[in-house]
């Protein structure tokens, strides 16, 4: 009978490899498992070898992000919800900064490229809701505004989770998103209140 795979071991190896890459350490079969209590055979058991591990690392980053975004409960305020999705994006990156670096490293293939698109689609859907509710102008392009929102979050988290700035910098997300959403048609005071309610990275 085949042994049941332990998802904790899979996550351990993925996180360890991401940490080693971030520290610019060479990642080999032996260095990967050193000190973990796991044998080198586990890399073949869970990933079919090192090539599979590289693919799994980037995919895991988007899988965890998708789960974090899915945990955001929609309310009757779609602008608040857009800010909450942005905050969830940041929280995910801050929780897994090493894996976050790998997510956007195009040197590694994605087993399911649609997974990355699905995370952006959460924001597109959020913009659609705000537009349908009359908070944004009818002519707003949901994909364009979602991409701009993503860029704000990505820029902030890159400077904090993987860069030189302190966590307090994340507070800039409120005025940045407010300015973006006001440019899309929302009223300044109402927009600011909504973003402040949702922005808790």
N, CA, C and O of each residue as an XYZ file, in Angstrom:
804
protein
N       0.848     -1.202      0.000
C       0.000      0.000      0.000
C       0.883      1.251      0.000
O       1.826      1.342      0.786
N       0.585      2.207     -0.869
C       1.363      3.446     -0.948
C       1.101      4.309      0.279
O      -0.027      4.399      0.764
N       2.143      4.931      0.763
C       2.002      5.798      1.919
C       1.314      7.100      1.517
O       1.529      7.625      0.425
N       0.490      7.601      2.417
C      -0.190      8.873      2.170
C       0.819     10.010      2.268
O       1.611     10.073      3.208
N       0.780     10.892      1.302
C       1.704     12.031      1.318
C       1.267     13.036      2.379
O       0.080     13.311      2.556
N       2.245     13.564      3.065
C       1.988     14.542      4.128
C       2.119     15.952      3.542
O       3.219     16.350      3.160
N       1.015     16.722      3.462
C       1.115     18.069      2.886
C       2.058     18.978      3.663
O       2.585     19.943      3.110
N       2.276     18.677      4.943
C       3.188     19.500      5.752
C       4.619     19.370      5.242
O       5.375     20.341      5.247
N       4.988     18.168      4.802
C       6.346     17.972      4.269
C       6.498     18.719      2.948
O       7.529     19.342      2.693
N       5.480     18.653      2.124
C       5.512     19.386      0.852
C       5.701     20.881      1.101
O       6.537     21.519      0.461
N       4.921     21.439      2.034
C       5.036     22.868      2.351
C       6.402     23.190      2.941
O       6.986     24.232      2.643
N       6.909     22.288      3.783
C       8.227     22.497      4.398
C       9.306     22.641      3.339
O      10.142     23.541      3.419
N       9.292     21.762      2.349
C      10.313     21.790      1.304
C      10.171     23.028      0.415
O      11.168     23.632      0.017
N       8.944     23.396      0.113
C       8.719     24.592     -0.699
C       9.210     25.835      0.034
O       9.915     26.662     -0.546
N       8.844     25.969      1.298
C       9.251     27.140      2.080
C      10.767     27.185      2.267
O      11.381     28.250      2.202
N      11.356     26.018      2.499
C      12.814     25.952      2.689
C      13.545     26.367      1.406
O      14.517     27.121      1.464
N      13.090     25.888      0.270
C      13.723     26.251     -0.999
C      13.585     27.748     -1.259
O      14.531     28.382     -1.725
N      12.427     28.315     -0.965
C      12.218     29.752     -1.165
C      13.137     30.563     -0.258
O      13.693     31.577     -0.679
N      13.297     30.113      0.991
C      14.194     30.801      1.927
C      15.630     30.756      1.436
O      16.354     31.748      1.523
N      16.034     29.622      0.926
C      17.406     29.483      0.429
C      17.652     30.373     -0.781
O      18.711     30.990     -0.895
N      16.689     30.441     -1.673
C      16.828     31.325     -2.831
C      16.942     32.781     -2.393
O      17.767     33.532     -2.913
N      16.106     33.171     -1.431
C      16.135     34.549     -0.943
C      17.476     34.880     -0.305
O      17.953     36.012     -0.388
N      18.083     33.877      0.336
C      19.386     34.076      0.979
C      20.543     33.860      0.005
O      21.709     33.922      0.393
N      20.213     33.607     -1.253
C      21.205     33.349     -2.297
C      22.085     32.143     -1.977
O      23.274     32.122     -2.297
N      21.483     31.149     -1.345
C      22.180     29.901     -1.064
C      21.922     28.923     -2.199
O      20.822     28.898     -2.751
N      22.917     28.115     -2.558
C      22.685     27.122     -3.607
C      21.687     26.070     -3.128
O      21.802     25.548     -2.019
N      20.720     25.772     -3.965
C      19.692     24.798     -3.601
C      19.987     23.485     -4.326
O      19.801     23.369     -5.538
N      20.444     22.516     -3.567
C      20.684     21.172     -4.087
C      19.823     20.205     -3.283
O      19.242     20.575     -2.263
N      19.749     18.973     -3.751
C      18.972     17.977     -3.015
C      19.417     17.903     -1.562
O      18.592     17.928     -0.649
N      20.725     17.810     -1.355
C      21.234     17.630      0.006
C      21.092     18.897      0.853
O      20.720     18.826      2.024
N      21.386     20.044      0.262
C      21.284     21.278      1.058
C      19.832     21.595      1.390
O      19.544     22.193      2.426
N      18.921     21.195      0.514
C      17.506     21.461      0.740
C      16.984     20.731      1.970
O      16.239     21.301      2.767
N      17.374     19.478      2.121
C      16.823     18.678      3.226
C      17.681     18.736      4.489
O      17.268     18.241      5.537
N      18.863     19.332      4.401
C      19.761     19.374      5.558
C      19.071     20.009      6.768
O      18.544     21.119      6.689
N      19.086     19.293      7.868
C      18.532     19.822      9.112
C      17.018     19.768      9.210
O      16.448     20.238     10.194
N      16.347     19.196      8.195
C      14.882     19.165      8.216
C      14.323     17.847      8.743
O      13.149     17.766      9.106
N      15.168     16.811      8.783
C      14.684     15.495      9.178
C      14.000     14.762      8.043
O      13.420     13.695      8.245
N      14.067     15.333      6.844
C      13.450     14.733      5.658
C      14.558     14.208      4.754
O      15.616     14.828      4.651
N      14.329     13.080      4.103
C      15.345     12.512      3.215
C      15.262     13.137      1.828
O      14.260     13.753      1.466
N      16.327     12.967      1.065
C      16.337     13.492     -0.301
C      15.256     12.830     -1.159
O      14.785     13.425     -2.128
N      14.864     11.612     -0.811
C      13.831     10.912     -1.578
C      12.505     11.669     -1.545
O      11.687     11.527     -2.454
N      12.288     12.472     -0.504
C      11.035     13.225     -0.394
C      10.866     14.188     -1.569
O       9.741     14.452     -1.994
N      11.967     14.713     -2.096
C      11.885     15.641     -3.229
C      11.320     14.922     -4.449
O      10.595     15.520     -5.244
N      11.647     13.649     -4.599
C      11.108     12.864     -5.708
C       9.672     12.416     -5.407
O       8.825     12.369     -6.299
N       9.418     12.091     -4.148
C       8.080     11.640     -3.756
C       7.039     12.737     -3.974
O       5.938     12.476     -4.458
N       7.407     13.976     -3.606
C       6.430     15.063     -3.640
C       6.486     15.902     -4.921
O       5.499     16.534     -5.297
N       7.668     15.904     -5.601
C       7.814     16.812     -6.753
C       8.396     16.141     -7.999
O       8.576     16.801     -9.022
N       8.687     14.860     -7.929
C       9.328     14.160     -9.054
C      10.690     14.756     -9.390
O      11.119     14.708    -10.543
N      11.364     15.310     -8.407
C      12.703     15.852     -8.620
C      12.758     17.363     -8.476
O      11.748     18.010     -8.199
N      13.945     17.919     -8.666
C      14.168     19.350     -8.446
C      13.405     20.220     -9.438
O      12.922     21.290     -9.069
N      13.287     19.783    -10.685
C      12.541     20.589    -11.661
C      11.094     20.766    -11.214
O      10.518     21.847    -11.342
N      10.524     19.700    -10.694
C       9.154     19.777    -10.193
C       9.035     20.683     -8.994
O       8.009     21.334     -8.799
N      10.089     20.729     -8.182
C      10.082     21.606     -7.007
C      10.023     23.066     -7.438
O       9.272     23.852     -6.860
N      10.808     23.437     -8.452
C      10.798     24.840     -8.908
C       9.407     25.240     -9.395
O       8.922     26.331     -9.093
N       8.780     24.353    -10.146
C       7.430     24.622    -10.642
C       6.441     24.743     -9.480
O       5.594     25.636     -9.463
N       6.559     23.843     -8.525
C       5.637     23.826     -7.390
C       5.771     25.063     -6.514
O       4.785     25.535     -5.949
N       6.972     25.586     -6.401
C       7.180     26.761     -5.547
C       6.378     27.952     -6.035
O       5.663     28.592     -5.264
N       6.501     28.241     -7.305
C       5.797     29.407     -7.834
C       4.284     29.182     -7.801
O       3.516     30.091     -7.486
N       3.873     27.957     -8.132
C       2.450     27.630     -8.107
C       1.885     27.754     -6.695
O       0.773     28.247     -6.507
N       2.644     27.312     -5.720
C       2.187     27.374     -4.328
C       1.962     28.813     -3.892
O       1.040     29.099     -3.129
N       2.804     29.716     -4.378
C       2.627     31.127     -4.036
C       1.269     31.638     -4.483
O       0.583     32.327     -3.729
N       0.878     31.305     -5.701
C      -0.424     31.752     -6.205
C      -1.581     30.991     -5.549
O      -2.672     31.535     -5.379
N      -1.336     29.741     -5.187
C      -2.369     28.965     -4.488
C      -2.679     29.590     -3.138
O      -3.842     29.730     -2.761
N      -1.634     29.966     -2.414
C      -1.838     30.591     -1.100
C      -2.479     31.969     -1.240
O      -3.321     32.351     -0.427
N      -2.084     32.708     -2.263
C      -2.689     34.018     -2.481
C      -4.175     33.871     -2.800
O      -5.001     34.623     -2.283
N      -4.513     32.905     -3.648
C      -5.915     32.696     -4.009
C      -6.745     32.361     -2.776
O      -7.874     32.831     -2.634
N      -6.181     31.546     -1.885
C      -6.898     31.176     -0.663
C      -7.107     32.391      0.229
O      -8.165     32.546      0.839
N      -6.090     33.258      0.305
C      -6.196     34.466      1.143
C      -7.253     35.419      0.571
O      -8.033     36.005      1.322
N      -7.277     35.570     -0.739
C      -8.275     36.443     -1.367
C      -9.685     35.874     -1.212
O     -10.642     36.617     -0.992
N      -9.803     34.554     -1.328
C     -11.118     33.909     -1.210
C     -11.680     34.050      0.198
O     -12.891     33.959      0.397
N     -10.803     34.274      1.175
C     -11.249     34.407      2.561
C     -11.845     35.783      2.860
O     -12.411     35.996      3.932
N     -11.718     36.722      1.907
C     -12.298     38.057      2.091
C     -13.805     37.965      1.844
O     -14.247     37.675      0.732
N     -14.578     38.213      2.885
C     -16.038     38.102      2.786
C     -16.628     39.370      2.179
O     -16.426     40.460      2.714
N     -17.355     39.244      1.068
C     -17.965     40.437      0.452
C     -18.986     41.090      1.388
O     -19.696     40.412      2.130
N     -19.039     42.415      1.333
C     -20.019     43.176      2.101
C     -20.895     43.951      1.117
O     -20.817     43.741     -0.094
N     -21.725     44.842      1.644
C     -22.543     45.666      0.752
C     -21.803     46.922      0.289
O     -22.391     47.801     -0.342
N     -20.496     46.999      0.613
C     -19.661     48.123      0.187
C     -18.545     47.589     -0.712
O     -17.517     47.139     -0.206
N     -18.728     47.630     -2.037
C     -17.735     47.044     -2.939
C     -16.390     47.757     -2.930
O     -15.369     47.137     -3.226
N     -16.364     49.040     -2.599
C     -15.083     49.755     -2.540
C     -14.297     49.311     -1.308
O     -13.080     49.139     -1.364
N     -14.998     49.133     -0.214
C     -14.369     48.589      0.999
C     -13.787     47.209      0.686
O     -12.684     46.878      1.120
N     -14.542     46.408     -0.073
C     -14.102     45.051     -0.394
C     -12.865     45.059     -1.289
O     -11.992     44.204     -1.140
N     -12.778     46.017     -2.221
C     -11.581     46.130     -3.052
C     -10.359     46.436     -2.199
O      -9.285     45.872     -2.413
N     -10.529     47.337     -1.225
C      -9.427     47.652     -0.322
C      -9.057     46.431      0.514
O      -7.879     46.194      0.782
N     -10.060     45.655      0.926
C      -9.804     44.450      1.717
C      -9.044     43.403      0.904
O      -8.191     42.695      1.440
N      -9.354     43.308     -0.389
C      -8.608     42.391     -1.251
C      -7.151     42.828     -1.374
O      -6.240     42.001     -1.360
N      -6.945     44.135     -1.494
C      -5.572     44.641     -1.536
C      -4.833     44.348     -0.246
O      -3.657     43.982     -0.268
N      -5.521     44.508      0.883
C      -4.907     44.225      2.182
C      -4.591     42.740      2.323
O      -3.571     42.371      2.905
N      -5.467     41.887      1.789
C      -5.225     40.443      1.841
C      -4.002     40.068      1.006
O      -3.232     39.183      1.378
N      -3.837     40.746     -0.117
C      -2.660     40.532     -0.963
C      -1.388     40.841     -0.176
O      -0.422     40.078     -0.207
N      -1.403     41.969      0.527
C      -0.242     42.349      1.325
C      -0.012     41.380      2.473
O       1.125     40.991      2.736
N      -1.070     40.991      3.153
C      -0.940     40.070      4.282
C      -0.329     38.749      3.843
O       0.503     38.175      4.545
N      -0.748     38.273      2.676
C      -0.197     37.030      2.151
C       1.303     37.157      1.886
O       2.080     36.261      2.216
N       1.695     38.272      1.291
C       3.115     38.484      0.980
C       3.945     38.627      2.251
O       5.065     38.121      2.321
N       3.402     39.311      3.251
C       4.131     39.510      4.503
C       4.273     38.203      5.270
O       5.248     38.003      5.995
N       3.287     37.307      5.105
C       3.342     36.012      5.782
C       4.340     35.070      5.116
O       4.918     34.210      5.780
N       4.545     35.228      3.808
C       5.432     34.332      3.052
C       6.338     35.149      2.136
O       6.261     34.995      0.917
N       7.197     36.018      2.684
C       7.985     36.917      1.833
C       8.919     36.205      0.863
O       9.129     36.673     -0.256
N       9.482     35.072      1.290
C      10.406     34.364      0.399
C       9.663     33.735     -0.772
O      10.123     33.785     -1.913
N       8.519     33.148     -0.479
C       7.711     32.561     -1.545
C       7.160     33.655     -2.447
O       7.006     33.446     -3.650
N       6.866     34.810     -1.884
C       6.364     35.937     -2.669
C       7.372     36.337     -3.744
O       6.991     36.662     -4.869
N       8.651     36.314     -3.397
C       9.691     36.648     -4.381
C       9.628     35.692     -5.571
O       9.760     36.104     -6.724
N       9.426     34.418     -5.272
C       9.448     33.399     -6.318
C       8.220     33.497     -7.219
O       8.302     33.188     -8.408
N       7.082     33.924     -6.667
C       5.838     33.991     -7.445
C       5.997     34.777     -8.734
O       5.394     34.442     -9.753
N       6.810     35.823     -8.688
C       6.926     36.713     -9.844
C       8.270     36.551    -10.556
O       8.710     37.435    -11.291
N       8.909     35.405    -10.321
C      10.159     35.089    -11.003
C       9.838     34.233    -12.221
O       9.575     33.037    -12.096
N       9.860     34.840    -13.381
C       9.444     34.156    -14.612
C      10.413     33.052    -15.045
O      10.145     32.339    -16.011
N      11.529     32.910    -14.342
C      12.441     31.814    -14.691
C      11.815     30.464    -14.355
O      12.199     29.438    -14.918
N      10.855     30.469    -13.441
C      10.201     29.236    -13.040
C       8.835     29.146    -13.701
O       8.068     30.108    -13.694
N       8.541     28.004    -14.264
C       7.265     27.802    -14.946
C       6.130     27.674    -13.939
O       6.351     27.340    -12.775
N       4.923     27.941    -14.399
C       3.726     27.676    -13.604
C       3.061     26.420    -14.161
O       2.871     26.298    -15.371
N       2.708     25.482    -13.272
C       2.006     24.294    -13.734
C       0.620     24.670    -14.246
O       0.104     24.063    -15.185
N       0.027     25.680    -13.614
C      -1.309     26.150    -13.997
C      -1.255     27.669    -14.123
O      -1.469     28.388    -13.147
N      -0.968     28.148    -15.326
C      -0.808     29.588    -15.536
C      -2.088     30.355    -15.235
O      -2.037     31.537    -14.896
N      -3.224     29.697    -15.355
C      -4.503     30.360    -15.098
C      -4.646     30.754    -13.633
O      -5.448     31.626    -13.302
N      -3.872     30.117    -12.749
C      -3.966     30.425    -11.322
C      -3.588     31.876    -11.053
O      -4.197     32.534    -10.208
N      -2.592     32.372    -11.765
C      -2.187     33.771    -11.587
C      -3.278     34.704    -12.101
O      -3.563     35.732    -11.488
N      -3.883     34.343    -13.223
C      -4.963     35.165    -13.774
C      -6.170     35.195    -12.843
O      -6.856     36.211    -12.735
N      -6.425     34.069    -12.171
C      -7.579     33.994    -11.274
C      -7.465     34.975    -10.120
O      -8.472     35.527     -9.675
N      -6.249     35.200     -9.627
C      -6.078     36.135     -8.510
C      -6.379     37.564     -8.968
O      -6.989     38.339     -8.232
N      -5.955     37.903    -10.165
C      -6.282     39.227    -10.701
C      -7.783     39.341    -10.971
O      -8.372     40.410    -10.812
N      -8.389     38.232    -11.378
C      -9.824     38.257    -11.683
C     -10.661     38.603    -10.444
O     -11.745     39.170    -10.575
N     -10.174     38.272     -9.257
C     -10.880     38.668     -8.027
C     -11.032     40.186     -7.963
O     -12.083     40.695     -7.573
N      -9.980     40.904     -8.347
C     -10.045     42.357     -8.349
C     -10.941     42.873     -9.470
O     -11.678     43.843     -9.290
N     -10.874     42.222    -10.619
C     -11.729     42.624    -11.744
C     -13.204     42.504    -11.338
O     -14.008     43.393    -11.619
N     -13.540     41.416    -10.688
C     -14.910     41.216    -10.214
C     -15.294     42.295     -9.207
O     -16.421     42.790     -9.213
N     -14.341     42.655     -8.339
C     -14.597     43.701     -7.359
C     -14.875     45.045     -8.001
O     -15.759     45.778     -7.557
N     -14.124     45.374     -9.045
C     -14.349     46.628     -9.768
C     -15.717     46.594    -10.447
O     -16.441     47.590    -10.453
N     -16.060     45.449    -11.014
C     -17.377     45.296    -11.646
C     -18.497     45.568    -10.639
O     -19.480     46.235    -10.961
N     -18.343     45.054     -9.431
C     -19.360     45.268     -8.396
C     -19.484     46.750     -8.057
O     -20.590     47.271     -7.917
N     -18.338     47.426     -7.926
C     -18.360     48.855     -7.586
C     -18.977     49.666     -8.715
O     -19.664     50.657     -8.467
N     -18.738     49.256     -9.939
C     -19.313     49.948    -11.084
C     -20.824     49.737    -11.130
O     -21.582     50.672    -11.386
N     -21.254     48.496    -10.879
C     -22.689     48.182    -10.893
C     -23.421     48.906     -9.768
O     -24.602     49.227     -9.897
N     -22.714     49.165     -8.658
C     -23.324     49.851     -7.518
C     -23.335     51.367     -7.698
O     -23.865     52.086     -6.851
N     -22.756     51.859     -8.796
C     -22.729     53.293     -9.047
C     -21.598     54.026     -8.358
O     -21.554     55.257     -8.375
N     -20.682     53.287     -7.753
C     -19.544     53.935     -7.098
C     -18.491     54.354     -8.124
O     -17.800     55.354     -7.928
N     -18.365     53.603     -9.209
C     -17.437     53.947    -10.288
C     -18.233     54.278    -11.547
O     -19.359     53.810    -11.715
N     -17.658     55.072    -12.417
C     -18.310     55.426    -13.672
C     -18.554     54.196    -14.538
O     -17.795     53.228    -14.489
N     -19.610     54.247    -15.322
C     -19.970     53.123    -16.188
C     -18.869     52.820    -17.197
O     -18.702     51.669    -17.601
N     -18.110     53.847    -17.612
C     -17.090     53.643    -18.629
C     -15.762     53.127    -18.108
O     -14.825     52.945    -18.886
N     -15.660     52.886    -16.807
C     -14.398     52.399    -16.230
C     -14.099     50.990    -16.748
O     -14.979     50.129    -16.774
N     -12.857     50.767    -17.158
C     -12.421     49.446    -17.617
C     -12.030     48.620    -16.385
O     -11.038     48.942    -15.730
N     -12.788     47.558    -16.052
C     -12.501     46.790    -14.837
C     -11.094     46.197    -14.798
O     -10.441     46.214    -13.754
N     -10.629     45.675    -15.927
C      -9.296     45.078    -15.948
C      -8.221     46.141    -15.730
O      -7.255     45.911    -15.003
N      -8.387     47.287    -16.351
C      -7.392     48.356    -16.205
C      -7.332     48.854    -14.767
O      -6.245     49.019    -14.213
N      -8.492     49.093    -14.159
C      -8.500     49.587    -12.788
C      -8.005     48.521    -11.816
O      -7.301     48.839    -10.857
N      -8.363     47.263    -12.053
C      -7.879     46.175    -11.204
C      -6.358     46.068    -11.278
O      -5.692     45.857    -10.265
N      -5.819     46.217    -12.486
C      -4.364     46.157    -12.662
C      -3.683     47.309    -11.934
O      -2.644     47.116    -11.303
N      -4.259     48.498    -12.018
C      -3.681     49.652    -11.308
C      -3.717     49.436     -9.800
O      -2.774     49.790     -9.092
N      -4.805     48.857     -9.315
C      -4.918     48.558     -7.889
C      -3.866     47.538     -7.474
O      -3.233     47.682     -6.428
N      -3.683     46.512     -8.293
C      -2.674     45.478     -8.035
C      -1.286     46.115     -7.993
O      -0.469     45.766     -7.140
N      -1.019     47.037     -8.899
C       0.293     47.689     -8.953
C       0.586     48.450     -7.660
O       1.719     48.455     -7.179
N      -0.436     49.090     -7.104
C      -0.241     49.806     -5.839
C       0.138     48.820     -4.742
O       1.095     49.043     -4.001
N      -0.617     47.731     -4.642
C      -0.322     46.738     -3.616
C       1.031     46.094     -3.810
O       1.782     45.898     -2.854
N       1.344     45.761     -5.069
C       2.622     45.109     -5.363
C       3.797     46.036     -5.043
O       4.817     45.600     -4.509
N       3.640     47.312     -5.376
C       4.710     48.258     -5.089
C       4.955     48.405     -3.595
O       6.100     48.410     -3.143
N       3.877     48.525     -2.834
C       4.015     48.674     -1.389
C       4.649     47.444     -0.757
O       5.575     47.555      0.046
N       4.152     46.290     -1.118
C       4.655     45.078     -0.481
C       6.092     44.787     -0.891
O       6.862     44.233     -0.106
N       6.457     45.155     -2.111
C       7.841     44.949     -2.551
C       8.806     45.812     -1.743
O       9.937     45.410     -1.469
N       8.347     46.988     -1.371
C       9.200     47.893     -0.590
C       9.258     47.518      0.886
O      10.204     47.877      1.586
N       8.249     46.798      1.355
C       8.203     46.442      2.779
C       8.619     44.990      3.017
O       9.547     44.730      3.782
N       7.939     44.044      2.367
C       8.211     42.624      2.614
C       9.572     42.202      2.078
O      10.251     41.380      2.695
N       9.974     42.748      0.948
C      11.232     42.317      0.336
C      12.164     43.501      0.091
O      13.126     43.383     -0.667
N      11.891     44.628      0.720
C      12.685     45.821      0.460
C      13.082     46.572      1.720
O      13.100     45.999      2.809
N      13.402     47.858      1.572
C      14.038     48.614      2.654
C      13.119     49.382      3.592
O      13.595     49.921      4.592
N      11.817     49.452      3.310
C      10.961     50.337      4.085
C      10.252     49.625      5.234
O      10.002     48.423      5.150
N       9.922     50.356      6.315
C       9.284     49.753      7.489
C       7.808     49.463      7.238
O       7.221     50.013      6.306
N       7.200     48.604      8.062
C       5.785     48.238      7.883
C       4.835     49.432      7.900
O       3.761     49.377      7.300
N       5.218     50.506      8.580
C       4.348     51.692      8.627
C       4.057     52.243      7.234
O       3.068     52.947      7.026
N       4.930     51.914      6.287
C       4.761     52.382      4.911
C       3.452     51.880      4.300
O       2.901     52.510      3.398
N       2.963     50.754      4.791
C       1.741     50.177      4.241
C       0.538     51.096      4.415
O      -0.444     50.975      3.683
N       0.607     52.012      5.377
C      -0.494     52.954      5.598
C      -0.713     53.843      4.377
O      -1.798     54.400      4.208
N       0.302     53.983      3.526
C       0.156     54.803      2.315
C      -0.855     54.191      1.344
O      -1.297     54.847      0.401
N      -1.213     52.937      1.581
C      -2.195     52.306      0.716
C      -3.536     53.018      0.734
O      -4.245     53.038     -0.272
N      -3.890     53.607      1.882
C      -5.181     54.288      1.990
C      -5.264     55.490      1.043
O      -6.181     55.541      0.224
N      -4.340     56.463      1.122
C      -4.451     57.587      0.185
C      -4.224     57.193     -1.270
O      -4.817     57.792     -2.168
N      -3.385     56.206     -1.517
C      -3.130     55.789     -2.898
C      -4.367     55.148     -3.521
O      -4.746     55.487     -4.641
N      -4.997     54.221     -2.797
C      -6.202     53.586     -3.328
C      -7.359     54.567     -3.391
O      -8.165     54.520     -4.320
N      -7.445     55.454     -2.412
C      -8.508     56.457     -2.431
C      -8.395     57.326     -3.683
O      -9.389     57.570     -4.366
N      -7.189     57.789     -3.977
C      -6.979     58.616     -5.169
C      -7.337     57.848     -6.438
O      -7.939     58.406     -7.355
N      -6.967     56.563     -6.489
C      -7.270     55.757     -7.664
C      -8.778     55.584     -7.838
O      -9.305     55.735     -8.940
N      -9.461     55.268     -6.751
C     -10.899     55.004     -6.845
C     -11.703     56.286     -7.063
O     -12.747     56.256     -7.713
N     -11.231     57.401     -6.530
C     -11.888     58.681     -6.805
C     -11.740     59.027     -8.282
O     -12.662     59.568     -8.891
N     -10.585     58.717     -8.854
C     -10.380     58.978    -10.285
C     -11.319     58.123    -11.137
O     -11.591     58.444    -12.294
N     -11.812     57.026    -10.544
C     -12.739     56.153    -11.266
C     -14.191     56.580    -11.078
O     -15.103     55.990    -11.656
N     -14.395     57.626    -10.251
C     -15.750     58.152    -10.120
C     -16.328     58.179     -8.724
O     -17.403     58.744     -8.523
N     -15.645     57.581     -7.739
C     -16.191     57.575     -6.382
C     -16.042     58.961     -5.755
O     -15.184     59.740     -6.172
N     -16.871     59.272     -4.758
C     -16.797     60.567     -4.076
C     -15.723     60.507     -3.004
O     -15.629     59.501     -2.300
N     -14.898     61.560     -2.851
C     -13.715     61.502     -1.986
C     -13.974     61.055     -0.553
O     -13.314     60.130     -0.079
N     -14.909     61.680      0.149
C     -15.115     61.352      1.561
C     -15.616     59.931      1.739
O     -15.120     59.183      2.582
N     -16.602     59.570      0.938
C     -17.156     58.222      1.035
C     -16.102     57.181      0.680
O     -16.015     56.132      1.318
N     -15.306     57.478     -0.339
C     -14.266     56.560     -0.782
C     -13.231     56.349      0.317
O     -12.828     55.221      0.601
N     -12.812     57.443      0.924
C     -11.802     57.348      1.983
C     -12.304     56.475      3.137
O     -11.561     55.647      3.664
N     -13.556     56.664      3.521
C     -14.117     55.855      4.613
C     -14.131     54.373      4.240
O     -13.785     53.513      5.051
N     -14.531     54.093      3.015
C     -14.595     52.692      2.568
C     -13.219     52.053      2.558
O     -13.047     50.929      3.031
N     -12.238     52.766      2.021
C     -10.882     52.219      1.938
C     -10.313     52.023      3.335
O      -9.668     51.006      3.591
N     -10.530     52.949      4.230
C     -10.021     52.823      5.603
C     -10.634     51.603      6.299
O      -9.966     50.937      7.090
N     -11.901     51.314      6.006
C     -12.560     50.169      6.628
C     -12.012     48.847      6.109
O     -11.976     47.853      6.835
N     -11.587     48.838      4.854
C     -11.097     47.582      4.265
C      -9.606     47.354      4.381
O      -9.138     46.218      4.305
N      -8.857     48.433      4.565
C      -7.386     48.329      4.484
C      -6.794     47.974      5.844
O      -6.489     48.847      6.657
N      -6.639     46.668      6.071
C      -6.025     46.187      7.315
C      -5.052     45.070      7.005
O      -5.320     43.907      7.305
N      -3.898     45.422      6.393
C      -2.922     44.370      6.027
C      -2.227     43.786      7.259
O      -1.385     42.898      7.130
